[in-house]
Amino acid sequence: MSLYAALTSAVSALQAQSTAMAAVSQNIANASTTAYKTTNVSFQSLVTGNTSNSTNAAGSVVTSVSQSMQLQGQISTTDVETNIAIDGGGFFITSNAQDNTPSAYTYSRNGEFSTDADGFLINSEKNYLLGWQTDENGTILATNSNDLNSLKVIDVSAVTGSAEATAEVTFDLNLPADANVADTYITSFELYDALGVSHTIEQTWTKTAANTWNLAMADPYLTSDSSVTSGTLAPANITVTFSGTGKLASYTTNSFSITGFTTGSADSALTFDMGTVGDANGLTQYSSSTSTPDVEITLIDSDGVRYGQLSGIAISEEGLVTAAFDNGLRQVIYQIPIATFSNPQGLTHVDGTVYDENEAAGNYNLQLPGGGNAGQIIASALELSTTDTSTEFNKMIVAQQAYSSAAQVISTVSEMYDTLNNAVR
């Protein structure tokens, strides 16, 4: 091997170790970057089987610079409800464009998502999270859920508010057994229509015979203005009977409907929970506890809620994106899938923690969290960097020593060339 070969080998060492040092520097710089995967440098020897040829140059060369996709970063909890981490294989599907064009599809494990000014879920690298739209029960609306085109950029700005119509009214009250036939008593309850507007319905209880009462219900009126009749209730009258022991014996119906809301709301169906027939856990008929007979109300309660504004977004471990409203309602709006690949190491590194698919990675497969090898979603958590600083410092020492040694070889070869030149003179 000649001096030229020695010089060439040393120069290749400088180049290779420079790349190694750059990778170490990059890893240390990203020791706190969410979901960062450690960069590794692979080398190949240029030494051949014949080193007797004076022109044969040896050395080393960098064959690849890749990230360790198989490593799982430690998962750390946060107090942000839109932060999520994947425990296991798989990637979030993201896009760098709001219009979600197919060319913009990318994959990332960076789950540091938050809602931006436009209402989109976007991570710390400004990539939009994609998901399937769902109905309020969390059922996916897409017909082909393994098609990337079925995914939408998660936009919560369209979910501005929500209300829930009253569906059930619960009664726990006592009608006075010591009332005279034809005596009447008035109660009322509040209900909400599907638009969240409050209405009031008055009830007139009339004793028609021993152990028998007629319940007449007026049409609803706006709670905010009792002079405005706001719908039509049917049936308007029912009969309620009691046993000789004061327990509920029968009622003609407990199902009602309200139509023609003046607010423009859809029609409502109401069910009255008046208690169990043969029991004293709802409507009863016992003597009054006062000198003048009167209805004694323990509880008149109805479900349904007023209109509420969007107050927050949360992501569950099932990958369900839920909108929370200030009236207490919660509504599922999206399902987050996880993309898996047969060879994730083959993904193309785009930038930061963003990757793109290619033939080396294999075909993508969209799965629900926890399905197959997709891994579990951990809510209010982030995957930390896989960089181990102690390991990187060891790599740095090795690279530094190798670089210094190669530089010393070049210096020594230079001196030997000078010696040779002086000998020629």
C-alpha positions in Angstrom: 0.0 0.0 0.0 1.4 3.4 -1.0 1.5 6.8 0.7 -1.3 7.8 -1.7 -3.4 4.9 -0.5 -2.7 5.9 3.2 -3.7 9.4 2.4 -6.9 8.4 0.6 -7.9 6.1 3.5 -7.4 8.9 6.0 -9.5 11.3 3.9 -12.3 8.8 3.7 -12.1 8.4 7.5 -12.4 12.1 7.9 -15.5 12.2 5.7 -17.1 9.2 7.4 -16.4 10.4 10.9 -17.7 13.9 10.0 -21.0 12.3 9.1 -21.0 10.3 12.3 -20.4 13.4 14.3 -23.2 15.3 12.5 -25.6 12.4 13.4 -24.5 12.5 17.0 -25.0 16.3 17.1 -28.5 15.9 15.5 -29.5 13.3 18.1 -28.3 15.3 21.0 -30.1 18.4 19.7 -33.3 16.4 19.5 -33.1 14.7 22.8 -36.2 16.6 23.9 -38.1 16.5 20.6 -41.4 14.8 20.7 -41.4 11.3 19.0 -37.9 11.9 17.5 -36.2 8.7 16.3 -32.4 8.4 16.8 -30.3 8.7 13.7 -27.8 6.0 13.1 -24.9 6.0 10.6 -23.7 2.8 8.9 -20.2 2.3 7.5 -18.7 0.0 4.9 -15.0 -0.9 4.6 -13.3 -0.2 1.3 -10.4 -2.6 2.1 -10.0 -5.2 -0.6 -8.4 -8.6 -0.4 -5.2 -7.4 -2.2 -3.3 -4.8 -0.2 0.0 -5.3 -2.0 -0.9 -3.1 -4.9 0.7 0.3 -4.3 -2.2 2.1 -6.0 -5.0 0.2 -4.1 -6.8 2.8 -1.9 -8.5 1.5 1.3 -10.7 3.2 3.9 -14.3 3.4 4.8 -17.5 5.0 3.4 -20.9 5.9 4.9 -23.5 3.5 3.4 -26.6 4.8 5.1 -28.0 7.4 7.5 -31.2 6.2 8.9 -33.5 6.5 11.9 -34.4 3.7 14.2 -38.1 3.3 13.5 -38.5 0.2 15.6 -37.5 1.9 18.9 -40.3 3.0 21.2 -39.8 6.3 23.0 -40.7 6.6 26.6 -44.3 7.9 27.1 -44.8 10.8 29.4 -48.2 12.1 30.6 -49.3 15.7 30.1 -52.3 17.8 31.2 -53.4 18.6 27.6 -56.4 16.6 26.5 -55.5 16.8 22.8 -52.0 15.3 23.4 -51.8 11.6 22.4 -49.1 9.0 22.1 -48.9 5.6 20.4 -47.7 2.7 22.6 -46.6 0.2 20.0 -46.3 0.2 16.2 -48.1 2.5 13.9 -48.4 6.2 12.9 -50.9 9.0 12.9 -52.0 10.1 9.5 -51.3 13.8 8.9 -51.3 16.3 6.2 -49.5 19.6 5.6 -52.5 21.1 3.8 -56.0 21.9 5.0 -57.6 20.7 1.8 -56.2 17.3 2.4 -54.9 16.5 -1.1 -53.6 13.0 -1.6 -50.1 14.3 -2.3 -50.1 15.8 1.2 -50.6 12.5 3.1 -47.8 11.9 5.6 -47.2 9.8 8.7 -45.9 10.8 12.1 -45.8 9.7 15.7 -45.8 13.3 17.0 -49.0 13.5 18.9 -48.5 17.0 20.3 -51.8 18.2 18.9 -53.7 21.3 19.8 -56.5 23.3 18.2 -55.3 26.2 16.0 -57.0 29.5 15.3 -59.0 28.0 12.5 -60.3 25.1 14.6 -58.0 22.4 13.1 -56.1 19.8 15.2 -52.5 20.5 14.4 -49.3 19.2 15.9 -46.1 21.1 16.9 -44.7 20.6 13.4 -47.8 22.3 11.9 -49.2 19.0 10.4 -53.0 18.5 10.4 -54.4 15.3 12.1 -56.6 13.2 9.9 -59.6 11.1 11.0 -62.9 9.5 10.0 -66.0 11.5 10.6 -68.5 9.8 12.9 -72.0 10.2 14.1 -72.7 11.2 17.7 -72.4 7.6 18.8 -68.9 7.2 17.3 -69.9 5.1 14.3 -67.6 5.7 11.4 -69.5 7.3 8.4 -67.0 6.3 5.7 -68.0 3.3 3.5 -64.4 2.3 2.8 -62.4 2.8 6.0 -59.1 1.5 4.6 -59.0 4.2 1.9 -56.9 7.4 2.8 -59.5 9.4 0.8 -62.0 8.5 3.5 -60.1 10.6 6.0 -60.7 14.2 6.7 -58.7 16.9 8.3 -60.1 17.1 11.8 -61.9 20.4 12.0 -63.8 21.3 15.2 -64.7 24.8 14.0 -67.9 23.4 12.4 -69.1 22.1 15.8 -70.2 25.4 17.3 -72.8 24.3 19.8 -75.3 21.6 20.8 -78.5 21.0 22.6 -80.5 18.0 23.6 -84.3 17.7 23.6 -86.1 16.5 26.7 -87.1 12.8 26.3 -88.1 11.8 29.9 -89.8 13.5 32.8 -89.6 11.8 36.2 -92.3 12.4 38.9 -92.0 11.7 42.6 -95.0 13.3 44.2 -97.9 12.5 46.5 -101.5 13.3 45.5 -103.6 13.9 48.7 -105.9 11.0 49.5 -107.9 13.3 51.8 -108.8 15.6 48.8 -112.5 15.8 47.9 -113.7 14.7 44.5 -113.4 17.5 42.0 -110.5 19.1 43.9 -107.8 20.3 41.5 -104.1 20.9 42.0 -101.6 22.5 39.5 -97.9 21.4 39.0 -95.6 22.2 36.1 -92.3 21.1 34.6 -89.7 22.5 32.2 -88.5 20.9 29.0 -86.1 21.7 26.2 -86.8 21.3 22.5 -84.2 20.1 20.0 -82.9 23.6 19.6 -82.3 24.0 23.3 -85.1 26.5 23.9 -86.9 26.2 27.3 -90.6 25.5 27.5 -93.0 25.0 30.4 -96.0 22.6 30.6 -98.6 23.1 33.3 -100.5 20.0 34.7 -103.9 20.0 36.4 -104.6 17.1 38.7 -108.3 16.6 39.3 -109.7 14.0 41.7 -112.5 12.3 39.8 -113.3 9.4 42.2 -111.8 7.6 45.2 -108.3 6.5 44.1 -108.8 8.0 40.6 -107.3 11.2 39.2 -107.4 12.9 35.8 -104.2 14.6 34.6 -104.9 17.4 32.1 -101.9 19.0 30.5 -101.8 22.4 28.8 -99.9 23.0 25.6 -96.3 24.2 26.3 -95.4 27.9 26.5 -92.1 29.7 26.3 -90.5 29.7 29.8 -89.2 33.2 28.9 -92.7 34.5 28.0 -95.7 32.6 29.4 -98.1 34.5 27.1 -96.6 32.6 24.0 -98.0 29.1 23.4 -95.1 27.3 21.7 -96.4 23.9 20.6 -99.2 21.3 20.8 -99.1 18.4 23.3 -101.0 15.1 22.8 -102.7 13.4 24.4 -103.9 16.2 26.7 -105.6 14.0 29.3 -104.8 10.7 31.0 -106.2 8.8 33.9 -104.2 7.7 36.9 -105.4 5.2 39.5 -104.1 4.0 42.9 -104.7 1.0 45.0 -106.3 1.0 48.4 -102.8 1.1 49.9 -101.8 4.4 48.1 -99.6 2.8 45.5 -99.7 3.4 41.8 -102.2 1.0 40.2 -102.5 2.1 36.5 -102.2 4.9 34.0 -103.8 5.1 30.5 -100.4 6.1 28.9 -97.1 7.6 29.8 -96.1 8.5 26.2 -96.7 12.0 24.7 -95.7 14.1 21.8 -95.2 17.7 21.2 -95.6 19.0 17.6 -95.5 22.4 15.9 -92.9 24.1 18.0 -93.0 27.8 17.2 -89.2 27.9 17.6 -88.8 25.8 14.5 -87.6 22.8 16.5 -88.2 19.2 15.4 -91.1 17.4 17.1 -90.4 15.9 20.5 -91.5 12.6 22.1 -91.9 12.5 25.9 -92.0 9.6 28.3 -93.3 10.1 31.9 -91.6 8.0 34.6 -94.4 7.9 37.2 -92.9 5.0 39.1 -93.5 1.3 39.2 -97.1 0.0 39.2 -97.7 -1.7 42.5 -94.9 0.2 44.2 -94.6 3.6 46.0 -91.5 4.8 44.2 -93.1 7.5 42.1 -96.7 8.8 42.2 -98.5 7.9 45.4 -101.8 8.8 47.0 -101.5 9.2 50.8 -103.0 11.6 53.3 -101.5 15.1 53.3 -99.2 16.1 56.0 -100.8 19.6 56.2 -104.2 20.7 57.4 -105.2 21.7 53.9 -104.9 18.9 51.4 -102.2 19.7 48.7 -99.8 18.0 46.3 -96.5 17.2 48.0 -93.7 17.3 45.5 -90.5 15.4 46.2 -89.1 15.6 42.7 -90.2 16.6 39.2 -87.1 16.3 37.0 -86.6 16.2 33.2 -83.6 15.4 31.0 -82.5 17.5 28.0 -80.2 20.5 28.1 -80.2 24.0 26.9 -78.1 25.1 23.9 -74.4 25.1 24.8 -71.2 26.5 23.3 -68.2 24.4 22.4 -65.9 24.6 25.5 -63.2 22.0 24.7 -61.9 19.0 22.7 -60.6 15.8 24.2 -59.2 12.6 22.6 -59.8 9.3 24.3 -57.7 6.1 24.3 -60.1 4.7 21.8 -59.0 7.5 19.4 -62.4 9.2 19.6 -62.3 13.0 19.3 -65.0 14.4 21.5 -66.4 17.9 21.6 -67.4 19.1 25.1 -70.0 21.9 25.5 -70.6 24.3 28.4 -74.0 22.7 29.0 -72.4 19.4 30.0 -73.0 17.6 26.7 -70.3 15.6 25.0 -70.4 14.6 21.4 -68.1 12.3 19.4 -67.1 13.9 16.1 -64.1 11.9 14.7 -62.3 8.6 15.0 -58.6 8.6 14.7 -57.1 5.6 12.9 -53.5 4.3 13.1 -51.5 3.4 10.0 -49.2 0.4 10.0 -46.6 -0.8 7.6 -45.0 -4.2 7.1 -41.5 -2.5 7.1 -41.7 0.9 8.8 -37.9 1.2 8.6 -38.4 1.6 4.8 -40.4 4.8 5.2 -39.0 7.9 3.5 -37.9 10.6 6.0 -39.5 13.9 4.9 -38.6 16.3 7.7 -38.6 16.3 11.5 -40.7 13.4 12.6 -42.7 13.3 9.3 -42.4 10.3 7.0 -43.8 9.2 3.6 -44.7 5.8 2.3 -42.8 4.0 -0.5 -42.4 0.5 -1.9 -39.8 -0.4 0.7 -42.2 0.2 3.6 -45.0 -1.9 2.0 -48.7 -1.0 1.8 -50.3 1.0 4.5 -53.1 -0.5 6.6 -55.6 1.7 8.5 -56.6 0.2 11.9 -58.5 1.2 15.0 -56.3 1.8 18.1 -55.5 -1.5 19.7 -56.2 -3.5 16.5 -53.6 -5.9 15.1 -50.1 -4.3 15.5 -51.4 -0.8 15.5 -50.6 -0.1 19.2 -52.7 1.6 21.8 -53.4 5.3 22.0 -52.4 6.9 25.3 -54.5 9.9 26.1 -53.0 13.1 27.5 -49.5 11.8 26.8 -46.5 12.3 24.4 -43.9 9.9 23.1 -40.5 11.2 24.0 -37.3 11.2 21.9 -35.5 7.8 21.7 -32.1 9.6 22.0 -30.0 8.3 24.9 -27.5 11.1 25.6 -25.0 8.8 27.4 -24.9 6.6 24.3 -24.5 9.6 22.0 -21.6 10.9 24.1 -19.9 7.5 23.7 -20.4 7.7 20.0 -19.0 11.3 20.0 -15.8 10.2 21.8 -15.3 7.4 19.3 -15.9 9.7 16.3 -13.7 12.4 17.7 -10.8 10.0 18.4 -11.1 8.4 14.9 -11.2 11.8 13.3 -8.2 13.0 15.2 -6.3 9.8 14.3 -7.2 10.2 10.7 -6.0 13.8 10.8 -2.8 12.6 12.4 -2.3 10.1 9.5 -2.7 12.9 7.0 -0.1 15.0 8.9 2.3 12.1 9.1 1.9 11.3 5.3 2.5 14.9 4.5 5.8 14.8 6.5 6.8 11.6 4.7 6.1 13.3 1.3 8.3 16.2 2.4 11.0 13.7 3.4 10.7 12.1 0.0 10.9 15.4 -1.9 14.0 16.4 0.1 15.7 13.1 -0.7 15.0 13.6 -4.4 16.6 17.0 -4.3 
